[in-house]
Amino acid sequence: MAKNLVIVESPAKAKTIEKFLGKDYIVKSSIGHIRDMPKKNMGVDIENNFEPIYEVTADKKKVVAELRKAVKVAETVYLATDEDREGEAIAWHLLEALKLPRDTPRIVFHEITKGAITKAIVSPRTVDYHLVDAQQARRIIDRLVGFEISPVLWRKISGARSAGRVQSPVMRLVVEREREITEHIAKSTYKVKAELVNEAGELIEVKLSTDFASKDEALAFSIALLESKLSVSSIEKKPSKRSPKPPFITSTLQQEASQKLGFSVKQTMTLAQNLYREGSITYMRTDSFTLSETAIEAAGKVIIEKFGSEYHDVRRFKTKDAGAQEAHEAIRPTDLTKPEIFGIESQAAKLYALIYKRTLASQMSDARLQKTQIKINISNRSENFIANGEILVFPGFLRVYDYLSAEDKLLPNLKQGDTLNLVNFAARESFSRAKPRYTEASLVKKIEEMGIGRPSTFATMVSTVQDRNYVTKETREGVEREYQLIEIKDNQVIQSQPSEVTGAEKNKLFPTNVAYLLTDFLVKYFDNIIDYKFTAKLESDFDTIATQNVPWQGVVKNFYTPFHQKIEDAADISREETHGMRELGTDPKTGKPVSVRFGRYGAFAQIGHKDDEDKPVFASLRGSLDIESIVLDEALDLFNMPRTVGETDDFGIIKANYGRFGPYIQYGKKYVSLKETLPEEVTLNEALILIAAKEKFDAERIIKTFDDSEIQVLNGRFGPYIWNGKKKGKGQKNITIKKVFGDKAPTDLTLEECKKAVAGKLKPKAKPKKRKKPAKK
């Protein structure tokens, strides 16, 4: 009897589902998408109402062939791809490629459990063509943008590889934040903190009710404080509460996993996808805060059993966006009796524990606190000292989630009129900060707030701008900065100027030089694909295709018509316009202008002008320097290369420098890459060690040389070969000796034989044919 065939997306998911369905079902995987538009041409028939052209991708032909065989012998075929638009599109592509009827059963489930799978099999639906159309519209517009704008960028902007409808606004966000940071002028204020003691000897930490704008004001206050009397003027106690957050959706899981576990957005989604496919959590791409009634009930049972009924509070969270694309369930464990999973990798276990705690906490009582504020009168000043305290009266949900952030801060038992004495005092200069640079998680949060992405695209959006080298994730050391400090010690006011490290960054997102140019270019000439509101509106249009039966062709046409006109207009834009030069000042040695700009091989500084009698000199920008923020002194430092490291009898003058392929050491006409040390810092001894290793390698590499000829016999990765002495791109030829001369020893080769081999006059030795074994009688 033929078995029922269930087709899913991933092999891991197939194995899990097959366990639940039993012997009457066979589960096979499409391993993701099976069809796409061809790579060599646009794949969209613009004249025929934007009709897409699809083909089975080369790497999936074998998969499709196997699925066709399975379909022929199956009694019933079920399409069980993921429940979002992407999954619906894959189900449709399977329908088309496998020539299945339109009423082929389509089953969806948001968790891979026996109950969910069985229920889905019993009540299937058919492919939802509105969801497919929404996905198709997105794919077609993205293809039109990529295919038409990429050639424009290749011609106009050095280093620009592509521009995407969604990746470009993300790049713009990072560029604009960096510009805000660069333009920020730090303003200083003086914040006052002190420690006071009561008659019982109990210490109380306080801060001043106001900050001072200048050092003179802070100093005047400090001097007055020496003569003042301090007393409690008021004590205010009031209850407060903290409520649990909703269960996770895609964006909040990415943010929390970044903050609490240090995971990248991509890492979080990979781990979550594996947990889903193994049946441990519900579907991980969702923007719905909803929990099923079954899950709410299960959570309540666990909470009451473990903590008691006073810790239980049924909560039904509503999704903010009424048109949420994936309006199914929030991300939660499939079995709430399992607080942890054993036998899986540690990172997956940590993510599961985070999801479990957040889900359970969402159904728990508020944490109850008592907040206390004490105001302290300063007899000869109008300001007050303030002390704030917080006591956790009832932990509620904090028993399972975020407990450490609610540490009790107890205050001494004071009453109005009590006198206090000064123990420690500091008025410290503080500087205003610019907005923080984005982390991957905070960028996802911003994208979600602006409506320019959806749960299924968040991770891709953030990783694509990094893959294209428009944004880099970096950890940078800070710089030392002095600040003013006023203290009171032994009843005396003491002033000092200590230093602090500021501006250190860990795993923050920085724009590259090409990102600045590309952003400015797109804002000026292609505002419709980089405008935030336009991108959000387009996402909304995709939603209307999915939910309100709006024809997808109209949405595509409304986008493409003005976009294509801009493509045609871009033909007249010159490279000079797109690679704007930035003047920094004058070189004190030559009196020539110093400028920075972006060129074919990246950002560089230039002294002089192309029309000068003497040719201008150039130096590449290095490290964290960028064309937006570099200053004159930093640019001039770039021209202090090459640096003479030293001189020896054996190797002559040894220099260090930066090159197109990175930092290097030069001795004579030879070069050695610098990997561990910077050219500015490398010592003569370090350089000699690298040179010795290079000489040893070269000596072992050379098998034979010939007088009066550039031809050499060398050792290579794939064995001995003949090299004609030419450099790559200038007629270089390498001839593998074994192919031409068989087992002949490389040391025995003559110059004449080598010349013939290089000229192609010797045919490769034929491989001996394998003798066929006689057939068994």
Order of alpha helices (4+ residues) and beta strands (2+ residues): beta-alpha-beta-beta-beta-beta-beta-alpha-beta-alpha-alpha-alpha-alpha-beta-beta-alpha-beta-alpha-alpha-alpha-alpha-beta-beta-beta-alpha-alpha-beta-beta-beta-beta-beta-beta-alpha-alpha-alpha-alpha-alpha-beta-beta-beta-beta-alpha-beta-beta-beta-beta-alpha-beta-beta-beta-beta-alpha-alpha
